[in-house]
Amino acid sequence: MQALALQINQSRNLSRAPLHLFIAAPNAFTFLLGQRQPSLGKTTLYEFDFEGAHGGGYKTSLSLPV
C-alpha cells in the first residue's frame, strides 16, 4: 500500500492535479489508502448509483481534504 501511495505521489509531483478515484476493492484496501491520503493531495472519490435514484452513473461521494 505504501508503495502504491508513493508511486501515485511521484507521478503527480509536477502538476499536482486532483486525483480522481473510482475504487472497486475490498474495504481494507480503501481504509489503508485513506490512511495515506495526506501524501496523495487533493483527492475526489466517486460511487456508482446502482439504484438509479440520482440519475444513475458515478457521483462524487467525498472530496479530500475536507
C-alpha positions as CSV (number, residue, x, y, z in Angstrom):
1,M,0.0,0.0,0.0
2,Q,2.8,2.4,0.9
3,A,4.5,1.7,-2.5
4,L,1.2,2.5,-4.3
5,A,0.8,5.8,-2.5
6,L,4.4,6.7,-3.2
7,Q,4.1,5.9,-6.9
8,I,0.9,8.0,-7.2
9,N,2.6,10.8,-5.3
10,Q,5.7,10.7,-7.5
11,S,3.7,10.7,-10.8
12,R,1.7,13.7,-9.6
13,N,4.6,15.8,-8.3
14,L,4.8,18.1,-11.3
15,S,1.1,19.0,-11.9
16,R,-0.5,18.3,-8.5
17,A,-3.8,18.0,-10.4
18,P,-6.6,16.5,-8.2
19,L,-6.7,12.7,-8.1
20,H,-10.0,11.1,-9.1
21,L,-10.6,7.6,-7.7
22,F,-13.2,5.1,-8.8
23,I,-12.5,2.2,-6.5
24,A,-13.8,-1.4,-6.7
25,A,-11.8,-3.0,-4.0
26,P,-12.1,-4.5,-0.5
27,N,-12.8,-2.1,2.3
28,A,-9.5,-2.9,3.9
29,F,-7.7,-1.6,0.8
30,T,-9.7,1.6,0.8
31,F,-9.1,2.1,4.5
32,L,-5.3,1.7,4.1
33,L,-5.3,4.0,1.1
34,G,-7.2,6.6,3.2
35,Q,-4.5,6.5,5.8
36,R,-2.1,7.6,3.1
37,Q,-4.4,10.3,1.7
38,P,-2.4,13.3,3.0
39,S,0.5,12.3,0.8
40,L,-1.8,12.0,-2.2
41,G,-3.0,15.6,-2.1
42,K,-6.5,16.7,-3.2
43,T,-8.5,13.5,-3.9
44,T,-12.1,13.0,-5.1
45,L,-13.8,9.7,-4.6
46,Y,-16.8,8.5,-6.6
47,E,-19.5,5.9,-6.1
48,F,-21.9,4.3,-8.6
49,D,-25.6,5.0,-8.2
50,F,-26.8,1.3,-8.7
51,E,-30.4,2.1,-7.8
52,G,-30.6,5.0,-10.3
53,A,-32.0,7.2,-7.5
54,H,-29.9,10.1,-8.7
55,G,-29.9,9.6,-12.5
56,G,-27.5,6.6,-12.5
57,G,-23.8,6.6,-13.2
58,Y,-21.0,7.8,-11.0
59,K,-21.5,10.6,-8.5
60,T,-18.9,12.4,-6.2
61,S,-19.1,10.9,-2.8
62,L,-16.2,12.6,-1.0
63,S,-13.5,15.2,-1.7
64,L,-10.4,15.2,0.5
65,P,-9.0,17.1,2.3
66,V,-12.4,18.0,3.8
